[in-house]
Amino acid sequence: MLKEKEKILRREVREFADRELLPQAIELESNRQFPKALFSRLGELGYLDLSYFNRRETALHNTKESMIILEEIARGLPSMTLSMSPHVQCMNLIALYGTDSLKKKIIPACLNGSLLLGFALSEAGGGSDALGIDTIARRDGDGWVLNGEKCWVTNLGAAGGYVVAARSANSGRSRDVSLYYVDAAAPGLDTNGRIMITGMNNSPVGTLKMQNCQVSSECLIGKENDAYPLIKVLLNEGRLDMAALAVGIAQGAMECAVQYTSRAGRYGHTLSSYQGISFPVAKMYEKIFVARSSLYHVAEMCDAQEKVTMEVAALKLFTSEMCCEVCKNAMQVHGARGMQQYSDVERYFRDAQMLTIGEGSSEVCQIVISGKLYHANLGEQY
Ligand SMILES: Cc1cc2nc3c(=O)[nH]c(=O)nc-3n(C[C@H](O)[C@H](O)[C@H](O)COP(=O)(O)OP(=O)(O)OC[C@H]3O[C@@H](n4cnc5c(N)ncnc54)[C@H](O)[C@@H]3O)c2cc1C
């Protein structure tokens, strides 16, 4: 399943996570800050130089290698993978469709981890409707002025810049949307709207407000009024990232379960000596194995530049629900100790909860799949 190069990469990232993420995960969790120094370490190690579908040719890692990196980092510190996802997606978008001056200014910093990015699409009206956008971009001389509010923006306050989706024409067509790079220091941008959510403590999430926020001409990404195809790509790639995040979290939770239930308990028995305990743990392995195999398979399809919208939706749906189930069962075999705040198994459980919501909820993934099943020509799919 893995080539020699991929096995080596996996070993290296796992060792990094064991050495630099896992030992401080609980302490980091309790301070709730984005760990900037660790993010720079990722840059140093080349773990931010990820590209999917071979779209950025100079990238160090293809889709499958990217999934390995994101998964192994998630096993150590899930919120780091969550933060990496919009960063990498926005960086690749700018590298492919940004103006030359913007690329020059930000891509090297994105790769070395000195600049973090965020993606601002969702709005209060409902994130499931990706084109339900009320944020307005109005032409102002050579540039634009943005007004509106974006919800649930990952990396809020920690990012040095955001890719913002805004309605850019008065046509009334929901697809007349453009993407802009907005520097965190831009006049009129307010990044103080952090909201505390369940889990993912080190990946700040919240509301990004723009009030007459000025954006210069170099900051348009792609064509004006034609961002929808780019947004679709970004959402698809984000779903892949969530699948890697789910596999990594589930692996971490299963390891906690194995470790805890292997310890000698009362009367010299281990909990694992009861099949009522060891069988659910075996089922965790089964589900993670299937999820990981599917993740790598879909990643290989991406590297072969196949169309994978339906497969990615199915993968995201399966892996996120699998992860929530594994974490719940891992907690169960710990008894009350599993509920102790800031224990490893409890933090994995909390971190898993966003997976069935973010980047296309389970319901939205089912809409994508059923839409293809009932309305597309399936000749090519089967
Ligand atoms: C931790 C976290 C990080 C996030 N990071 C970002 C980010 O960086 N940038 C960004 O732009 N957004 C981000 N989001 C927002 C995320 O993309 C949205 O939460 C998601 O798209 C769902 O939108 P919503 O929360 O507004 O729910 P809604 O769209 O209001 O949906 C509410 C419920 O109704 C269901 N539903 C909606 N429509 C239908 C339908 N047609 N049929 C059946 N069921 C339906 C949904 O599945 C959900 O269960 C993040 C969210 C989380 C939790």
The ligand as an SDF file (V2000), in Angstrom:
LIG
                    3D

 53 58  0  0  0  0  0  0  0  0999 V2000
  -14.0870   23.8720   13.8160 C   0  0  0  0  0  0  0  0  0  0  0  0
  -14.6540   24.5270   12.5980 C   0  0  0  0  0  0  0  0  0  0  0  0
  -13.8150   25.2120   11.7350 C   0  0  0  0  0  0  0  0  0  0  0  0
  -14.3230   25.8510   10.6170 C   0  0  0  0  0  0  0  0  0  0  0  0
  -13.4720   26.5620    9.8070 N   0  0  0  0  0  0  0  0  0  0  0  0
  -13.9860   27.2860    8.7680 C   0  0  0  0  0  0  0  0  0  0  0  0
  -13.1170   28.1250    7.9770 C   0  0  0  0  0  0  0  0  0  0  0  0
  -11.8920   28.1780    8.1820 O   0  0  0  0  0  0  0  0  0  0  0  0
  -13.6810   28.8820    7.0000 N   0  0  0  0  0  0  0  0  0  0  0  0
  -15.0160   28.8440    6.7350 C   0  0  0  0  0  0  0  0  0  0  0  0
  -15.4480   29.5480    5.8220 O   0  0  0  0  0  0  0  0  0  0  0  0
  -15.8570   28.0540    7.4650 N   0  0  0  0  0  0  0  0  0  0  0  0
  -15.3720   27.2830    8.4700 C   0  0  0  0  0  0  0  0  0  0  0  0
  -16.2060   26.4920    9.2360 N   0  0  0  0  0  0  0  0  0  0  0  0
  -17.6380   26.5020    8.9560 C   0  0  0  0  0  0  0  0  0  0  0  0
  -18.1140   25.2230    8.3270 C   0  0  0  0  0  0  0  0  0  0  0  0
  -17.7120   25.1240    7.0070 O   0  0  0  0  0  0  0  0  0  0  0  0
  -19.6340   25.2190    8.5160 C   0  0  0  0  0  0  0  0  0  0  0  0
  -19.8650   25.0150    9.8950 O   0  0  0  0  0  0  0  0  0  0  0  0
  -20.3040   24.1350    7.7370 C   0  0  0  0  0  0  0  0  0  0  0  0
  -20.2350   24.4030    6.3660 O   0  0  0  0  0  0  0  0  0  0  0  0
  -21.7850   24.0250    8.1550 C   0  0  0  0  0  0  0  0  0  0  0  0
  -22.3980   25.2770    8.1250 O   0  0  0  0  0  0  0  0  0  0  0  0
  -23.1670   25.8430    9.4070 P   0  0  0  0  0  0  0  0  0  0  0  0
  -22.3880   25.5260   10.5950 O   0  0  0  0  0  0  0  0  0  0  0  0
  -23.4770   27.2690    9.1440 O   0  0  0  0  0  0  0  0  0  0  0  0
  -24.4790   24.9850    9.4720 O   0  0  0  0  0  0  0  0  0  0  0  0
  -25.7840   25.1730    8.5800 P   0  0  0  0  0  0  0  0  0  0  0  0
  -25.4100   25.2710    7.1540 O   0  0  0  0  0  0  0  0  0  0  0  0
  -26.6130   26.2400    9.1670 O   0  0  0  0  0  0  0  0  0  0  0  0
  -26.4880   23.7820    8.8240 O   0  0  0  0  0  0  0  0  0  0  0  0
  -27.0880   23.4190   10.0720 C   0  0  0  0  0  0  0  0  0  0  0  0
  -27.4360   21.9320   10.0150 C   0  0  0  0  0  0  0  0  0  0  0  0
  -28.3410   21.6840    8.9410 O   0  0  0  0  0  0  0  0  0  0  0  0
  -27.8070   20.7390    8.0370 C   0  0  0  0  0  0  0  0  0  0  0  0
  -28.2030   21.1290    6.6810 N   0  0  0  0  0  0  0  0  0  0  0  0
  -27.9510   22.3010    6.0630 C   0  0  0  0  0  0  0  0  0  0  0  0
  -28.4580   22.2950    4.8210 N   0  0  0  0  0  0  0  0  0  0  0  0
  -29.0490   21.0720    4.6520 C   0  0  0  0  0  0  0  0  0  0  0  0
  -29.7670   20.4410    3.5950 C   0  0  0  0  0  0  0  0  0  0  0  0
  -29.9490   21.0630    2.4360 N   0  0  0  0  0  0  0  0  0  0  0  0
  -30.2200   19.1790    3.7900 N   0  0  0  0  0  0  0  0  0  0  0  0
  -30.0180   18.5370    4.9530 C   0  0  0  0  0  0  0  0  0  0  0  0
  -29.3540   19.0750    6.0060 N   0  0  0  0  0  0  0  0  0  0  0  0
  -28.8700   20.3340    5.8530 C   0  0  0  0  0  0  0  0  0  0  0  0
  -26.3060   20.7910    8.2430 C   0  0  0  0  0  0  0  0  0  0  0  0
  -25.6910   19.5700    7.8620 O   0  0  0  0  0  0  0  0  0  0  0  0
  -26.2190   21.0450    9.7400 C   0  0  0  0  0  0  0  0  0  0  0  0
  -26.3770   19.8160   10.4130 O   0  0  0  0  0  0  0  0  0  0  0  0
  -15.7170   25.7890   10.3340 C   0  0  0  0  0  0  0  0  0  0  0  0
  -16.5650   25.0770   11.1800 C   0  0  0  0  0  0  0  0  0  0  0  0
  -16.0470   24.4340   12.2960 C   0  0  0  0  0  0  0  0  0  0  0  0
  -16.9710   23.6750   13.1890 C   0  0  0  0  0  0  0  0  0  0  0  0
  1  2  1  0
  2  3  1  0
  2 52  2  0
  3  4  2  0
  4  5  1  0
  4 50  1  0
  5  6  2  0
  6  7  1  0
  6 13  1  0
  7  8  2  0
  7  9  1  0
  9 10  1  0
 10 11  2  0
 10 12  1  0
 12 13  2  0
 13 14  1  0
 14 15  1  0
 14 50  1  0
 15 16  1  0
 16 17  1  0
 16 18  1  0
 18 19  1  0
 18 20  1  0
 20 21  1  0
 20 22  1  0
 22 23  1  0
 23 24  1  0
 24 25  2  0
 24 26  1  0
 24 27  1  0
 27 28  1  0
 28 29  2  0
 28 30  1  0
 28 31  1  0
 31 32  1  0
 32 33  1  0
 33 34  1  0
 33 48  1  0
 34 35  1  0
 35 36  1  0
 35 46  1  0
 36 37  1  0
 36 45  1  0
 37 38  2  0
 38 39  1  0
 39 40  1  0
 39 45  2  0
 40 41  1  0
 40 42  2  0
 42 43  1  0
 43 44  2  0
 44 45  1  0
 46 47  1  0
 46 48  1  0
 48 49  1  0
 50 51  2  0
 51 52  1  0
 52 53  1  0
M  END
$$$$
